[in-house]
């Protein structure tokens, strides 16, 4: 009988063999954490949320935030595990008092996201599914800083591309880290060093 995999082992195994589709010249991997398809084994969500919870200093954190849509399963699991309130940065405007719009751009699209119910001085942790170019995270973090938010930690489940490395070089004050780093080689997902 083999021993069960560690949470990191579960995440890495789930990434191997993830399907790849092309959006123009952009290779897009499909995984339940980043896309909600194929169906998610509950052990994968549990593994990723465990990795986030166990690797983060939660003392003094006021709020956990994520961008819809695929950050939502992680946000819910981490919020439930820590007992810390959560808020979703939405892809549509609600027109609430104090709502802040942020223009973002991914490797394959551009849009606007909307921050609501995050106050100056709040100490927040951001959890999200994927970073590749950093085109969503960078303008979001800039806007949160302008708002006077204290970025305690930024944890991304899956890293693909150079977005995190670039942001860590350009903005070392942002505590951005990822759990697993992948690359696409010959049309297949491979764990990166």
N, CA and C of each residue as an Amber inpcrd file, in Angstrom:
protein
   579
   0.8450000  -1.1850000   0.0000000   0.0000000   0.0000000   0.0000000
   0.8840000   1.2410000   0.0000000   0.6540000   2.1420000  -0.9270000
   1.4830000   3.3480000  -1.0030000   1.0070000   4.3720000   0.0160000
   1.9500000   5.2330000   0.4130000   1.5810000   6.2610000   1.3750000
   0.8390000   7.3800000   0.6490000  -0.0820000   8.0610000   1.3420000
  -0.8200000   9.1460000   0.6950000   0.1190000  10.2940000   0.3240000
  -0.2710000  11.0360000  -0.6940000   0.5290000  12.1700000  -1.1300000
   0.3830000  13.3330000  -0.1610000   1.4240000  14.1390000  -0.0840000
   1.3600000  15.3910000   0.6690000   0.4440000  16.3480000  -0.0870000
  -0.0040000  17.4310000   0.5650000  -0.8040000  18.4110000  -0.1870000
  -0.0980000  18.9070000  -1.4510000   1.2160000  19.1600000  -1.3700000
   1.9430000  19.5970000  -2.5730000   1.9470000  18.4910000  -3.6180000
   2.1010000  17.2560000  -3.1990000   2.0670000  16.1330000  -4.1290000
   0.7270000  16.0160000  -4.8290000  -0.3520000  16.2440000  -4.0920000
  -1.6980000  16.2040000  -4.6810000  -1.8320000  17.2910000  -5.7430000
  -1.3900000  18.5250000  -5.4210000  -1.4670000  19.6170000  -6.3900000
  -0.6380000  19.3020000  -7.6290000   0.5940000  18.8780000  -7.4370000
   1.4610000  18.5870000  -8.5830000   0.9050000  17.4700000  -9.4470000
   0.4150000  16.4140000  -8.8360000  -0.1600000  15.3060000  -9.6170000
  -1.3740000  15.7770000 -10.4160000  -2.1610000  16.6680000  -9.8200000
  -3.3520000  17.1560000 -10.5260000  -2.9930000  18.0080000 -11.7390000
  -1.8200000  18.6340000 -11.6970000  -1.3980000  19.4990000 -12.8030000
  -0.8440000  18.7100000 -13.9870000  -0.2810000  17.5500000 -13.7070000
   0.2970000  16.7420000 -14.7820000  -0.8130000  16.2770000 -15.7180000
  -0.6110000  16.4640000 -16.9680000  -1.5960000  16.0340000 -17.9510000
  -2.7660000  16.9870000 -18.1400000  -2.6970000  18.1800000 -17.5310000
  -3.7730000  19.1580000 -17.7410000  -3.8600000  19.4920000 -19.2260000
  -5.0730000  19.5270000 -19.7740000  -5.2060000  19.8490000 -21.1980000
  -4.7120000  21.2670000 -21.5160000  -4.2300000  21.4540000 -22.7380000
  -3.7740000  22.7570000 -23.2250000  -4.6480000  23.1430000 -24.4100000
  -5.1230000  24.4040000 -24.4120000  -5.7750000  24.9480000 -25.5970000
  -5.0300000  26.2240000 -25.9610000  -5.1690000  26.6410000 -27.1950000
  -4.4880000  27.8550000 -27.6430000  -5.5080000  28.9590000 -27.8280000
  -5.2420000  30.1130000 -27.2460000  -6.0410000  31.3240000 -27.4660000
  -5.1350000  32.2600000 -28.2440000  -5.2200000  32.1840000 -29.5770000
  -4.2700000  32.8990000 -30.4220000  -2.9020000  32.2620000 -30.2340000
  -1.9170000  33.0710000 -29.8330000  -0.5660000  32.5560000 -29.6060000
  -0.3270000  32.1930000 -28.1470000  -1.3900000  32.2200000 -27.3260000
  -1.2480000  32.0170000 -25.8840000  -1.6430000  30.5910000 -25.5060000
  -0.6880000  29.7980000 -24.9610000  -1.0450000  28.4440000 -24.5160000
  -1.7510000  28.5130000 -23.1610000  -2.9670000  28.0280000 -23.1070000
  -3.8040000  28.1160000 -21.9140000  -4.0180000  26.7110000 -21.3810000
  -3.5600000  26.4590000 -20.1550000  -3.7870000  25.1420000 -19.5660000
  -5.1380000  25.1470000 -18.8540000  -5.7980000  24.0010000 -18.8510000
  -7.1170000  23.8730000 -18.2440000  -6.9890000  22.9780000 -17.0160000
  -7.3890000  23.5150000 -15.8660000  -7.2570000  22.7900000 -14.6030000
  -8.4310000  23.1920000 -13.7040000  -8.9060000  22.3040000 -12.8390000
 -10.0520000  22.6500000 -12.0030000  -9.8240000  23.8570000 -11.0800000
  -8.6050000  24.0910000 -10.6190000  -8.3390000  25.2590000  -9.7730000
  -8.4340000  26.5390000 -10.5870000  -7.9950000  26.5220000 -11.8310000
  -7.9800000  27.7340000 -12.6440000  -9.2140000  27.9080000 -13.5250000
  -9.9560000  26.8410000 -13.7750000 -11.0490000  26.9180000 -14.7380000
 -12.3620000  26.2780000 -14.2930000 -12.3170000  25.4940000 -13.2350000
 -13.5280000  24.7990000 -12.8010000 -13.8510000  23.5700000 -13.6330000
 -13.0250000  23.2770000 -14.6090000 -13.1200000  22.0590000 -15.4230000
 -11.7080000  21.5540000 -15.6740000 -11.4840000  20.3060000 -15.9290000
 -12.4560000  19.2570000 -15.6600000 -12.8370000  19.2470000 -14.1780000
 -13.7900000  18.4200000 -13.8230000 -14.3220000  18.4370000 -12.4550000
 -13.2040000  18.3130000 -11.4260000 -13.4040000  18.9820000 -10.3010000
 -12.3760000  19.0230000  -9.2720000 -12.5670000  17.9010000  -8.2590000
 -11.5100000  17.1500000  -8.0620000 -11.4530000  16.1950000  -6.9660000
 -11.3880000  17.0280000  -5.6840000 -12.2570000  16.7850000  -4.7050000
 -12.2230000  17.5800000  -3.4730000 -10.8550000  17.5700000  -2.7880000
 -10.0830000  16.5200000  -3.0120000  -8.7550000  16.4530000  -2.4010000
  -7.8130000  17.5180000  -2.9700000  -8.0400000  17.9250000  -4.2160000
  -7.2050000  18.9670000  -4.8180000  -7.5030000  20.3110000  -4.1490000
  -8.7750000  20.6550000  -4.0020000  -9.1310000  21.8990000  -3.3260000
  -8.6400000  21.8840000  -1.8790000  -8.8160000  20.7670000  -1.2170000
  -8.3460000  20.6390000   0.1740000  -6.8290000  20.8110000   0.2330000
  -6.1050000  20.2050000  -0.6860000  -4.6420000  20.3140000  -0.6940000
  -4.2040000  21.7600000  -0.8920000  -4.8020000  22.4510000  -1.8700000
  -4.3990000  23.8270000  -2.1560000  -4.7530000  24.7410000  -0.9870000
  -5.9510000  24.6050000  -0.4390000  -6.3110000  25.4680000   0.6900000
  -5.4430000  25.1630000   1.9060000  -5.1070000  23.9060000   2.1380000
  -4.2020000  23.5440000   3.2380000  -2.8380000  24.1890000   3.0470000
  -2.3110000  24.1310000   1.8320000  -1.0040000  24.7590000   1.5560000
  -1.0550000  26.2590000   1.8330000  -2.1340000  26.9140000   1.4330000
  -2.2650000  28.3560000   1.6720000  -2.3720000  28.6380000   3.1670000
  -3.2530000  27.9300000   3.8410000  -3.4780000  28.1780000   5.2710000
  -2.2080000  27.9330000   6.0730000  -1.5160000  26.8280000   5.7930000
  -0.3370000  26.4680000   6.5940000   0.8850000  27.3180000   6.2860000
   0.9230000  27.9860000   5.1410000   2.1200000  28.7520000   4.7720000
   1.9730000  30.2530000   5.0080000   0.8550000  30.6630000   5.5770000
   0.5670000  32.0870000   5.7440000   0.4980000  32.4410000   7.2250000
   1.0700000  33.5970000   7.5790000   0.9490000  34.1250000   8.9370000
  -0.3580000  34.9070000   9.0030000  -1.3370000  34.3940000   9.7090000
  -2.6750000  34.9790000   9.7510000  -2.8540000  35.9760000  10.8890000
  -1.8690000  36.1130000  11.7510000  -2.0200000  37.0180000  12.8860000
  -2.2250000  38.4560000  12.4040000  -3.2910000  39.0770000  12.8640000
  -3.5740000  40.4600000  12.5340000  -4.1870000  40.6800000  11.1620000
  -4.4790000  39.6220000  10.4140000  -5.1030000  39.7820000   9.0970000
  -6.5800000  40.1150000   9.3020000  -7.0430000  41.1620000   8.6310000
  -8.4320000  41.6050000   8.7400000  -9.3540000  40.9860000   7.7070000
  -8.8010000  40.6590000   6.5280000  -9.6510000  40.3010000   5.3940000
  -8.8640000  39.4740000   4.3920000  -9.5600000  38.5330000   3.7560000
  -8.9930000  37.7550000   2.6550000  -9.7760000  38.1470000   1.4060000
  -9.0690000  38.4250000   0.3110000  -9.7200000  38.8550000  -0.9290000
  -9.2610000  37.9950000  -2.0940000 -10.1100000  37.9030000  -3.0960000
  -9.7610000  37.2350000  -4.3480000 -10.5750000  37.8350000  -5.4710000
 -10.0820000  37.6270000  -6.6840000 -10.7690000  38.1030000  -7.8870000
 -11.6400000  36.9700000  -8.4100000 -12.8980000  37.3210000  -8.7810000
 -13.7410000  36.2850000  -9.3720000 -13.1900000  35.9120000 -10.7390000
 -13.4000000  34.7770000 -11.2530000 -14.3040000  33.7840000 -10.7310000
 -13.5390000  32.6500000 -10.0660000 -12.3900000  32.2910000 -10.6070000
 -11.7750000  31.0630000 -10.1240000 -11.0270000  31.2110000  -8.8070000
 -10.8800000  32.4250000  -8.3160000 -10.3570000  32.5700000  -6.9680000
 -11.3810000  32.2160000  -5.9110000 -12.6690000  32.1350000  -6.2980000
 -13.7430000  31.9430000  -5.3280000 -13.6690000  30.6320000  -4.5490000
 -13.4230000  29.4750000  -5.1950000 -13.3330000  28.2560000  -4.3820000
 -12.2160000  28.3450000  -3.3370000 -11.0690000  28.9000000  -3.7280000
  -9.9570000  29.0440000  -2.7750000 -10.3280000  30.0190000  -1.6680000
 -10.9380000  31.1360000  -2.0330000 -11.3400000  32.1410000  -1.0550000
 -12.2830000  31.5320000  -0.0220000 -13.2750000  30.7890000  -0.4820000
 -14.2350000  30.1750000   0.4360000 -13.5570000  29.1640000   1.3530000
 -12.7250000  28.3120000   0.7900000 -12.0650000  27.2780000   1.6040000
 -11.1110000  27.8880000   2.6240000 -10.3350000  28.8790000   2.2090000
  -9.3740000  29.5110000   3.1180000 -10.1010000  30.3470000   4.1690000
 -11.1430000  31.0540000   3.7750000 -11.9230000  31.8210000   4.7390000
 -12.5520000  30.9310000   5.7900000 -13.1090000  29.8210000   5.3540000
 -13.7240000  28.8790000   6.3010000 -12.6720000  28.2980000   7.2440000
 -11.5060000  27.9510000   6.7130000 -10.4560000  27.3390000   7.5430000
  -9.8650000  28.3100000   8.5610000  -9.8020000  29.5950000   8.2100000
  -9.1710000  30.5750000   9.1010000 -10.1650000  31.3450000   9.9640000
 -11.4230000  31.3950000   9.5510000 -12.4130000  32.1880000  10.2640000
 -12.2820000  33.6850000  10.0130000 -11.5280000  34.0570000   8.9840000
 -11.3200000  35.4630000   8.6420000 -12.3250000  35.8520000   7.5500000
 -12.9340000  37.0440000   7.6420000 -13.8860000  37.4790000   6.6140000
 -13.2450000  37.5140000   5.2230000 -14.1000000  37.3470000   4.2190000
 -13.6520000  37.3350000   2.8280000 -14.4340000  38.3420000   2.0160000
 -13.8220000  38.7880000   0.9120000 -14.5120000  39.6590000  -0.0320000
 -14.0370000  39.3090000  -1.4450000 -14.9800000  39.4370000  -2.3810000
 -14.6900000  39.1130000  -3.7780000 -14.5220000  40.4070000  -4.5720000
 -13.4370000  40.4860000  -5.3200000 -13.2270000  41.5800000  -6.2700000
 -13.9210000  41.1330000  -7.5480000 -14.9810000  41.8620000  -7.9130000
 -15.9070000  41.4060000  -8.9440000 -15.5470000  41.9050000 -10.3340000
 -16.1130000  41.2350000 -11.3300000 -15.9060000  41.6110000 -12.7240000
 -17.0530000  42.4540000 -13.2550000 -17.9350000  42.9060000 -12.3530000
 -18.9870000  43.8320000 -12.7570000 -19.2050000  44.8350000 -11.6450000
 -19.6920000  45.9700000 -12.0430000 -19.9380000  47.0480000 -11.0990000
 -21.2550000  46.8390000 -10.3760000 -21.2370000  47.1750000  -9.0810000
 -22.4600000  47.1720000  -8.2930000 -22.8950000  48.5930000  -7.9650000
 -22.0010000  49.5590000  -8.1700000 -22.3280000  50.9370000  -7.8850000
 -22.4130000  51.2510000  -6.4000000 -21.8080000  50.4170000  -5.5730000
 -21.8180000  50.6800000  -4.1360000 -20.9720000  51.9070000  -3.8240000
 -21.2920000  52.5700000  -2.7390000 -20.5020000  53.7240000  -2.3140000
 -19.0610000  53.2800000  -2.0880000 -18.1200000  54.0260000  -2.6720000
 -16.7020000  53.7210000  -2.5130000 -16.1630000  52.6820000  -3.4790000
 -16.9930000  52.1800000  -4.3860000 -16.5310000  51.1790000  -5.3550000
 -15.3780000  51.7520000  -6.1750000 -14.3520000  50.9290000  -6.4140000
 -13.1740000  51.3570000  -7.1580000 -13.0030000  50.4410000  -8.3680000
 -12.9110000  51.0300000  -9.5560000 -12.7000000  50.2720000 -10.7950000
 -11.2130000  50.1490000 -11.0750000 -10.8220000  48.9710000 -11.5940000
  -9.4320000  48.7050000 -11.9450000  -9.4060000  48.0520000 -13.3240000
  -8.6940000  48.6620000 -14.2850000  -8.5310000  48.0630000 -15.6070000
  -7.4060000  47.0470000 -15.5500000  -7.6840000  45.8400000 -16.0600000
  -6.7180000  44.7490000 -16.0300000  -6.5830000  44.1410000 -17.4170000
  -5.4780000  43.4290000 -17.6340000  -5.2360000  42.8090000 -18.9240000
  -4.4940000  41.4930000 -18.7140000  -5.0790000  40.3930000 -19.1850000
  -4.4300000  39.0840000 -19.0870000  -3.6670000  38.8050000 -20.3770000
  -3.1600000  37.5990000 -20.4930000  -2.4560000  37.2200000 -21.7070000
  -3.3640000  37.1180000 -22.9160000  -4.6900000  37.1210000 -22.7060000
  -5.6040000  36.9250000 -23.8170000  -6.8260000  37.8250000 -23.7920000
  -6.9780000  38.7230000 -22.7850000  -8.1390000  39.6120000 -22.7800000
  -7.8980000  40.8130000 -21.8660000  -8.7420000  41.8210000 -21.9950000
  -8.7130000  43.0020000 -21.1330000 -10.1090000  43.2180000 -20.5650000
 -10.1720000  43.7460000 -19.3390000 -11.4660000  43.9830000 -18.7080000
 -11.2930000  44.9510000 -17.5400000 -12.3720000  45.1510000 -16.8080000
 -12.3640000  45.9860000 -15.6140000 -12.8760000  45.1490000 -14.4530000
 -12.2060000  45.2690000 -13.3040000 -12.6770000  44.6170000 -12.0900000
 -13.0250000  45.7030000 -11.0790000 -13.8330000  45.3470000 -10.0660000
 -14.3780000  46.3350000  -9.1510000 -14.1390000  45.9180000  -7.6990000
 -13.5150000  46.8260000  -6.9550000 -13.2310000  46.6030000  -5.5410000
 -14.3410000  47.2500000  -4.7290000 -14.9280000  46.4840000  -3.8220000
 -15.9320000  46.9800000  -2.8900000 -15.6050000  46.4710000  -1.4950000
 -15.9330000  47.2790000  -0.4780000 -15.8690000  46.8800000   0.9240000
 -14.4580000  46.5040000   1.3950000 -13.4610000  47.2090000   0.8880000
 -12.0990000  47.1050000   1.4100000 -11.7090000  48.5170000   1.8250000
 -11.3300000  48.6620000   3.0870000 -11.1030000  49.9910000   3.6560000
  -9.6160000  50.2920000   3.8480000  -9.2490000  51.5760000   3.8090000
  -7.8640000  51.9690000   4.0940000  -7.4270000  51.4240000   5.4530000
  -6.1820000  50.9690000   5.5110000  -5.6240000  50.4660000   6.7620000
  -5.9010000  48.9990000   7.0200000  -6.8220000  48.3880000   6.2650000
  -7.0790000  46.9670000   6.4760000  -5.8800000  46.1520000   6.0150000
  -5.5890000  45.1350000   6.7960000  -4.4880000  44.2110000   6.4890000
  -5.0910000  43.0080000   5.7860000  -4.7150000  42.8320000   4.5180000
  -5.3630000  41.7870000   3.7350000  -4.3690000  40.7690000   3.1880000
  -4.9190000  39.5870000   2.9580000  -4.2310000  38.5180000   2.2280000
  -5.0380000  38.3000000   0.9630000  -4.3380000  38.2510000  -0.1520000
  -4.9820000  37.9450000  -1.4290000  -4.6520000  36.5070000  -1.7870000
  -5.6740000  35.7460000  -2.1460000  -5.4770000  34.3960000  -2.6710000
  -6.0480000  34.3820000  -4.0760000  -5.3830000  33.6760000  -4.9810000
  -5.8980000  33.5960000  -6.3450000  -5.4280000  32.3000000  -6.9800000
  -6.0180000  31.9960000  -8.1200000  -5.7720000  30.7160000  -8.7690000
  -4.4810000  30.6840000  -9.5750000  -4.2650000  31.6810000 -10.4540000
  -3.1410000  31.6290000 -11.3970000  -2.5220000  33.0050000 -11.5660000
  -1.2070000  33.0170000 -11.7380000  -0.5160000  34.1990000 -12.2520000
   0.2890000  33.7460000 -13.4620000   0.1690000  34.5090000 -14.5430000
   1.0110000  34.2420000 -15.7220000   1.7030000  35.5290000 -16.1190000
   0.9900000  36.4820000 -16.6850000   1.6370000  37.7440000 -17.0830000
   1.7160000  38.7460000 -15.9310000   0.8320000  38.6050000 -14.9470000
   0.7290000  39.6010000 -13.8750000  -0.1710000  40.7610000 -14.2510000
  -0.8320000  40.6670000 -15.3950000  -1.6410000  41.7600000 -15.9110000
  -2.9180000  42.0400000 -15.1360000  -3.3740000  41.1020000 -14.3340000
  -4.4990000  41.3530000 -13.4300000  -3.9710000  41.7980000 -12.0700000
  -2.9940000  41.0850000 -11.5710000  -2.5060000  41.3350000 -10.2150000
  -1.8290000  42.6970000 -10.0690000  -1.0070000  43.0920000 -11.0260000
  -0.2560000  44.3390000 -10.9020000  -1.1590000  45.5650000 -10.7480000
  -2.1150000  45.7960000 -11.6540000  -2.9680000  46.9730000 -11.4540000
  -3.8380000  46.8670000 -10.2030000  -4.2400000  45.6500000  -9.8370000
  -5.0250000  45.4690000  -8.6140000  -4.2160000  45.8710000  -7.3870000
  -2.9800000  45.3930000  -7.2820000  -2.1430000  45.7150000  -6.1270000
  -1.8210000  47.2050000  -6.0780000  -1.5730000  47.8070000  -7.2490000
  -1.3190000  49.2470000  -7.2830000  -2.5220000  50.0170000  -6.7330000
  -3.7210000  49.6270000  -7.1520000  -4.9350000  50.3180000  -6.7010000
  -5.1550000  50.0950000  -5.2040000  -4.9530000  48.8810000  -4.7280000
  -5.1160000  48.6140000  -3.2920000  -4.1440000  49.4500000  -2.4680000
  -2.9050000  49.5730000  -2.9410000  -1.9340000  50.4300000  -2.2410000
  -2.3910000  51.8840000  -2.2330000  -2.8760000  52.3700000  -3.3770000
  -3.3990000  53.7420000  -3.4530000  -4.5410000  53.9480000  -2.4580000
  -5.3140000  52.9020000  -2.2170000  -6.4340000  52.9610000  -1.2880000
  -5.9750000  52.9270000   0.1760000  -4.6990000  52.6460000   0.4180000
  -4.1860000  52.5850000   1.7790000  -4.3180000  51.2240000   2.4370000
  -4.5070000  50.1970000   1.6370000  -4.6080000  48.8340000   2.1440000
  -3.1960000  48.3100000   2.4440000  -3.0740000  47.4790000   3.4600000
  -1.7900000  46.8560000   3.8110000  -1.8060000  45.4320000   3.2640000
  -0.9140000  45.1670000   2.3070000  -0.8330000  43.8520000   1.6720000
   0.0470000  42.9380000   2.5270000  -0.5730000  42.0640000   3.3010000
   0.1680000  41.1740000   4.1950000   0.7590000  39.9740000   3.4700000
   0.0140000  39.4240000   2.5020000   0.4970000  38.2590000   1.7680000
  -0.3280000  38.1510000   0.4970000   0.2930000  37.6040000  -0.5430000
  -0.3730000  37.3790000  -1.8180000   0.0290000  35.9710000  -2.2460000
  -0.9290000  35.0510000  -2.2070000  -0.6270000  33.6470000  -2.4730000
  -1.3860000  33.2030000  -3.7100000  -0.6410000  32.7650000  -4.6980000
  -1.2060000  32.2940000  -5.9610000  -1.0100000  30.7820000  -6.0260000
  -2.0600000  30.0470000  -6.3420000  -1.9630000  28.5830000  -6.3740000
  -0.9890000  28.1000000  -7.4500000  -1.1480000  28.6110000  -8.6820000
  -0.3760000  28.0960000  -9.8160000   0.2780000  29.2550000 -10.5550000
   1.5680000  29.1280000 -10.7940000   2.3290000  30.1380000 -11.5270000
   2.7510000  29.5690000 -12.8740000   2.4490000  30.3370000 -13.9270000
   2.8780000  29.9790000 -15.2830000   3.4130000  31.2520000 -15.9200000
   4.5700000  31.2100000 -16.4750000   5.1260000  32.4020000 -17.1010000
   5.9800000  33.2020000 -16.1310000   6.2680000  34.4210000 -16.5380000
   7.2260000  35.2530000 -15.8030000   6.5890000  36.3810000 -15.0010000
   5.2720000  36.4010000 -14.8810000   4.5940000  37.4950000 -14.2000000
   5.0240000  37.6960000 -12.7620000   5.0700000  36.6200000 -11.9750000
   5.4650000  36.7490000 -10.5720000   6.9060000  37.1930000 -10.4520000
   7.7930000  36.5820000 -11.2090000   9.2130000  36.9520000 -11.1490000
   9.4070000  38.4200000 -11.5270000   8.7090000  38.8680000 -12.5600000
   8.8030000  40.2690000 -12.9780000   8.3100000  41.1960000 -11.8740000
   7.1540000  40.8950000 -11.3150000   6.6150000  41.7470000 -10.2510000
   7.4970000  41.7310000  -9.0090000   8.0690000  40.5690000  -8.6730000
   8.9650000  40.5090000  -7.5140000  10.2150000  41.3590000  -7.7390000
  10.6830000  41.4400000  -8.9880000  11.8360000  42.3000000  -9.3000000
  11.4580000  43.7780000  -9.2460000  10.3390000  44.1040000  -9.9030000
   9.9290000  45.5040000 -10.0300000   9.3030000  46.0590000  -8.7580000
   8.6270000  45.2330000  -7.9930000   7.9210000  45.6690000  -6.7870000
   8.2210000  44.7090000  -5.6370000   9.4710000  44.6880000  -5.1500000
   9.8420000  43.7180000  -4.1080000   9.0620000  43.8730000  -2.8000000
   8.4030000  45.0140000  -2.6170000   7.6100000  45.2080000  -1.3930000
   6.3080000  44.4010000  -1.4100000   5.9210000  43.9000000  -2.5880000
   4.7220000  43.0820000  -2.6780000   5.0910000  41.6370000  -2.3590000
   4.4900000  41.0380000  -1.3350000   4.8500000  39.6720000  -0.9330000
   4.1540000  38.6030000  -1.7850000   4.4710000  38.5720000  -3.0820000
   3.8120000  37.6320000  -4.0010000   4.5730000  36.3100000  -4.0110000
   3.8170000  35.2360000  -3.8330000   4.4160000  33.9090000  -3.9240000
   3.4200000  32.9410000  -4.5320000   3.9280000  31.8420000  -5.0210000
   3.0600000  30.8320000  -5.6200000   3.3340000  29.4830000  -4.9650000
   2.3630000  28.5960000  -5.0780000   2.5180000  27.2570000  -4.5150000
   3.2090000  26.3170000  -5.4920000   2.8210000  26.3680000  -6.7520000
   3.3850000  25.4730000  -7.7670000   3.6680000  26.2810000  -9.0230000
   4.8110000  26.0250000  -9.6280000   5.1910000  26.7180000 -10.8550000
   5.2360000  25.7110000 -11.9860000   4.5360000  26.0410000 -13.0790000
   4.4940000  25.1380000 -14.2250000   5.0240000  25.8420000 -15.4640000
   5.3470000  25.0370000 -16.4520000   5.6660000  25.5500000 -17.7790000
   5.0270000  24.6120000 -18.7890000   4.8050000  25.1400000 -19.9600000
   4.2320000  24.3190000 -21.0170000   5.3400000  24.0330000 -22.0160000
   5.6410000  22.7450000 -22.1620000   6.7130000  22.2920000 -23.0420000
   6.1330000  21.2550000 -23.9900000   6.2980000  21.5020000 -25.2700000
   5.7810000  20.5780000 -26.2890000   4.2890000  20.2890000 -26.0880000
   3.5250000  21.3300000 -25.7360000   2.0910000  21.1890000 -25.5790000
   1.6420000  20.4370000 -24.3380000   2.5350000  20.3050000 -23.3440000
   2.1960000  19.5840000 -22.1060000   2.6220000  20.4060000 -20.8930000
   1.8880000  20.2180000 -19.7900000   2.2310000  20.8770000 -18.5370000
   3.3780000  20.1060000 -17.8810000   4.3640000  20.8770000 -17.4400000
   5.5140000  20.2980000 -16.7330000   5.7790000  21.1410000 -15.4950000
   6.1020000  20.5140000 -14.3800000   6.4580000  21.2570000 -13.1780000
   7.8070000  21.9430000 -13.4320000   7.8890000  23.2200000 -13.1000000
   9.1220000  23.9750000 -13.2870000   9.9210000  23.9590000 -11.9890000
  11.1990000  24.1840000 -12.1190000  12.0730000  24.2110000 -10.9280000
  11.8380000  25.4720000 -10.1240000
